[in-house]
Amino acid sequence: MNATTIAVDLAKTVFEVATADAQNHVLSRHRFTRTQFARFLREHPPAEIVMEACGTAHHWGRTARACGHHVTLLPPQYVRPFVRRQKTDRADAAGLLDAKRSPGIRSVPVKTVTQQALLALHRIRRQWMMTRTARINVLHGLLGEQGLAIPTGPRRILAHVAAVLEDADAPMPAPLRRALADITDEIRTLEAHVASIDHELEAAAADDAVIGHLRTVPGAGLLTTTALVATVGHIHSFRRARHFASWLGLTPREHSSGHRRRLGAITKQGDAYLRSLLTHGARAVLAAARRRAAANRPLTPLQTWAVSVADRRGANKATVALANKLARILWAVWVREVPFATRAAA
């Protein structure tokens, strides 16, 4: 068998495998368990393994590389149009073979163990932050039902709730008082967990020169830079800064035909977590620029541009436009491997 391409439809326990020759003719099909698939990778001669960039794909990509294979991961949203008729594991594997032949589909780099560990830290931190926000909202709602108004902001609410719980004269039933004390303790525990994750991210950032350069960009802090390095990995796969911003979903959605060109809101494609971090960073840069302008302090060219866009188009559009520009600056800093140099305004 002269199989040059092996398409693998990944799953939790059953893997559909289709082997094809250089002319893309399917030579054989197999259904393997996890153990059988690992043995198949070890025993098969070196070939090109094609998989969707989905769950466990990077793990199996590293495993296949260790066995001498060349691995190509394709974005799932671009593979789906090549699947004919109804969706089955067999049709998915055949669609992978057809999608591999399309020159317009860019492959996804296989992530390292370190990159996936950083991403896992971000995912865990985000889950803890969502749980913390939910518990704070519960405190607001339950205390409001008892006629007790509490201040907004996570830092002020815990102190205020603790004072209410310690007040014996507060109109609150004893069972509810104990339950709210448990929720308050849970919030403090979640904050301690988040602080430990931040400590791990700081330790990882201290050993990475790329993260150090990226953190010199305004609005790019610890979370943004570590998430970028963990998610992107190989920045040179983007030939232009606009390609990087487009991959993040920060470029306008286009619906054009003939001589008519229509540009709308941003596409919101790509990683929503990265896009939200860049947007929050851009909002912080714009707020700092407005404070400096109100105090009659000199602005950098980036801050001057952001304030001018906000005056013309509003704060929300200026924030998104600034996030787009920050993404392009991050691409340039990353590719050139130099810190961002802030120039003072004339």
Rosetta blueprint (number, residue, H / E / L):
1 M L
2 N L
3 A L
4 T L
5 T E
6 I E
7 A E
8 V E
9 D E
10 L L
11 A L
12 K L
13 T L
14 V L
15 F E
16 E E
17 V E
18 A E
19 T E
20 A E
21 D L
22 A L
23 Q L
24 N L
25 H L
26 V E
27 L E
28 S E
29 R E
30 H E
31 R E
32 F E
33 T L
34 R H
35 T H
36 Q H
37 F H
38 A H
39 R H
40 F H
41 L H
42 R H
43 E H
44 H L
45 P L
46 P L
47 A L
48 E E
49 I E
50 V E
51 M E
52 E E
53 A L
54 C L
55 G L
56 T L
57 A H
58 H H
59 H H
60 W H
61 G H
62 R H
63 T H
64 A H
65 R H
66 A H
67 C L
68 G L
69 H L
70 H E
71 V E
72 T E
73 L E
74 L E
75 P L
76 P H
77 Q H
78 Y H
79 V H
80 R H
81 P H
82 F H
83 V L
84 R L
85 R L
86 Q L
87 K L
88 T L
89 D H
90 R H
91 A H
92 D H
93 A H
94 A H
95 G H
96 L H
97 L H
98 D H
99 A H
100 K H
101 R L
102 S L
103 P L
104 G L
105 I L
106 R L
107 S L
108 V E
109 P L
110 V L
111 K L
112 T L
113 V H
114 T H
115 Q H
116 Q H
117 A H
118 L H
119 L H
120 A H
121 L H
122 H H
123 R H
124 I H
125 R H
126 R H
127 Q H
128 W H
129 M H
130 M H
131 T H
132 R H
133 T H
134 A H
135 R H
136 I H
137 N H
138 V H
139 L H
140 H H
141 G H
142 L H
143 L H
144 G H
145 E H
146 Q L
147 G L
148 L L
149 A L
150 I L
151 P L
152 T L
153 G L
154 P H
155 R H
156 R H
157 I H
158 L H
159 A H
160 H H
161 V H
162 A H
163 A H
164 V H
165 L H
166 E H
167 D L
168 A L
169 D L
170 A L
171 P L
172 M L
173 P L
174 A H
175 P H
176 L H
177 R H
178 R H
179 A H
180 L H
181 A H
182 D H
183 I H
184 T H
185 D H
186 E H
187 I H
188 R H
189 T H
190 L H
191 E H
192 A H
193 H H
194 V H
195 A H
196 S H
197 I H
198 D H
199 H H
200 E H
201 L H
202 E H
203 A H
204 A H
205 A H
206 A H
207 D L
208 D L
209 A H
210 V H
211 I H
212 G H
213 H H
214 L H
215 R L
216 T L
217 V L
218 P L
219 G L
220 A L
221 G L
222 L H
223 L H
224 T H
225 T H
226 T H
227 A H
228 L H
229 V H
230 A H
231 T H
232 V H
233 G L
234 H L
235 I H
236 H H
237 S H
238 F L
239 R L
240 R L
241 A H
242 R H
243 H H
244 F H
245 A H
246 S H
247 W H
248 L L
249 G L
250 L L
251 T L
252 P E
253 R E
254 E E
255 H L
256 S L
257 S E
258 G L
259 H L
260 R E
261 R L
262 R L
263 L E
264 G E
265 A E
266 I E
267 T L
268 K L
269 Q L
270 G L
271 D L
272 A H
273 Y H
274 L H
275 R H
276 S H
277 L H
278 L H
279 T H
280 H H
281 G H
282 A H
283 R H
284 A H
285 V H
286 L H
287 A H
288 A H
289 A H
290 R H
291 R H
292 R H
293 A H
294 A H
295 A L
296 N L
297 R L
298 P L
299 L L
300 T L
301 P H
302 L H
303 Q H
304 T H
305 W H
306 A H
307 V H
308 S H
309 V H
310 A H
311 D H
312 R H
313 R H
314 G L
315 A H
316 N H
317 K H
318 A H
319 T H
320 V H
321 A H
322 L H
323 A H
324 N H
325 K H
326 L H
327 A H
328 R H
329 I H
330 L H
331 W H
332 A H
333 V H
334 W H
335 V H
336 R H
337 E L
338 V L
339 P L
340 F L
341 A L
342 T L
343 R L
344 A L
345 A L
346 A L
